[in-house]
Amino acid sequence: MQRVMIIGGSGSGKSTVARRLGDISGLPVIHIDKIHWQPGWVERPEDERYQLICNAVAADRWIFDGNYSSTFELRAARADTIIFLDISTPRRIARVVWRTLSNLGRSRPDMTAECPEALNARFVEFIVKWVAHYRTRGARAKAIALIDAARSRSTVHHLTSPRAVEQFLADVPPCGQSKTAPVGAAN
């Protein structure tokens, strides 16, 4: 596991899993939201964003968390591991609300500086458009198609519950270690 792509609906835990997996594996973590957003919640121009993603994907080792399906194929082509966090809509909504309330007035660790969380019309729009309708607007179907196409070249983990996520993380060997005992080791 050297290049890991983590996708899933908003609030599925992508950034948290990326940070935890980075701590376990020693791989550098790239949060796509930090590439997408500039300070003040200003979207980076698409061509600049695409170039930054291309540069990041070209590295030998990474954990890349985030959706932005226009770059799915680019990232998937280099990923040796793809993790799809397919968490239920009610749980994701609750997580986004909690995340926003917990970080109210300040930027999250996985977000660009000077992009503070707020309870406003933009937040409500985000909940409705991106969180609640993730499954019905075709985003989940795109993720399913991506992982189905990638199975022949990448290890795919389709995780559907917090318990499955915890089990996956528990099974990842710490940096420089293997989960299997060396030949000749005592049992």
N, C-alpha and C positions, 0 to 999 in steps of 0.2 A: 504494500500500500504506500504509494509515493505521490499520487495525484488523485485527490478525492473531490468529487463534485457532490454538494449537498443541495437538494431541491425540496420543495414542498410549499404548501400554502402559507400565507402570512400567519404568524403565530404558531407554526408547527414545531418550532424549536431549532431551526436551522443554525442560527448564530450561536446558541447555547451548545448544541452538539459540536459545532465547528471548534469552539473554544476548548471544550472538554477533550475532544479528539486530538486537538493540537497539543494540549498539555500531556496527554498520554503518549502520543506518537513522536512528538518533537517536530512535526511538520509545521511550516509557517501557515498562518490563517489569513485568507483574503476575504473580506466582507464586501460583496458587490455593492451594497448600499453606500459604502464609503467612496466607491468609484462613481456611482450614479449621481449622488447628491453633493453639491457644493454648499458652503456655509449659507445659512438663511433659507434652506429648503429650495435652493435654485438647482434645477436639473442641469447637469453637465451636457454640453452639446453632444449629439449622438455620435458624430465622427470621432470626437476626442475620447468619449467613453469607450467606443469600440476599440480604439487604438490602445488604451490603457488595459482593457481586458485582454487583447491580443498579447501585449507585453507580459502580463501576469501569467497567462496560460503557457507561454513559451518556457517558463522556468521548469526545472527538473522535478521540483518537489513543492506541493501545495495542498491546502484544503481550501476550496472555493465555495463559499456559501452564498446562496441567493438564486433567484429565479431569472427574470429577464429572458424570457424564452427566445428572443431574437439571437441570443448567444448560446443557446443550449447545445447546438451541434458543434460549435467551435470548442466549447469546454469539454463536451462528451468525447470528442475525437481524441483528446489527450488524456482523459481521465482513465485510470486503471480501476477505480472504484467509484460507484455512484450510489449515493444514499438518497432514497426517496422517503421523506417523512410524510406519510399519508394519514394525518391525524384528523379526527372528526371536527366538523364545523363548530359545534358548541364549545368544545375544548379550546379551539383556536381563537374564537371570539373572546372567551374568558381570559385567555393568556394575553391577547392584545390589549384588552382593557386593563388588566393588572400591570402589564409592562408600561403602559402609558401613565397610569397613576403612580407607579413606583418611580418613574423618571420625570415626572411632571416638572417642567421648567428647565430641564437640563437634557443634554444629548446622551443617548445610550452609548455604551462602549463600542457597539458594532456600527455606529452611525458617525457621519462626518461631524466634526466639532461645529458648534453654532447651529445645530439643527435640534432645538429643544422640543421635547414632547409637550403637546398641548391638547386640551379638550376644547375643540372648536369645530366649525363646519367642515374643515378639511379632515379632521379625525372621523367624524360621522360618515363622510363620503368614503373614506378609506375602509371603514368597517363594512359598509354596505357593498361597495364595488369590489374590493379585493379580498376581504375575508369571508363574508357571508355567501358571496356568489362564486367563489373559487371553483366549486365543483360544477356549477350550472353554466358558467360562461366558457367552458372548454379548456381552462388552464390545467385541470387535473388530467383530462384526456391527453393533452400534449405531453405531460410528464409521464403518463403510462406509455405512450407511444415511444418516447425517448428511451425509457428503461428497457422496453421490449426490444428495440433496435440495438441497444448497446450490450445486451446479454452475451453476445458472441465474442466481444472483445474486452469487456469489463466485468468485474465482480459487482453484482447489483444486490443491494439490500433494500427491500421494500418493507419499511417499518410502519406498522399501523396503530401502535399504542405506546404510551409512555413506558410500559413494562418492557416491550420489545426494544425500545431505544436503550433502556438501562442494561438489558441483557447484552445487546450489541456492544456497548461501551465496556462492559465488564469482560467481554471476550477479546478485546483488542490488547495485544501484548504491549507492555511498556516499551518505550524507545530503546532499541538495541537488544530487545529480548524476544524470545519465541515462546509461544504457549505450549509447544510440544517439548517434551524432555529430550535432551541429547541422547544419542545412541549410547547404550551402556549405563545410563543413569539408573539408580535404584528407584524402585516404585514405592 
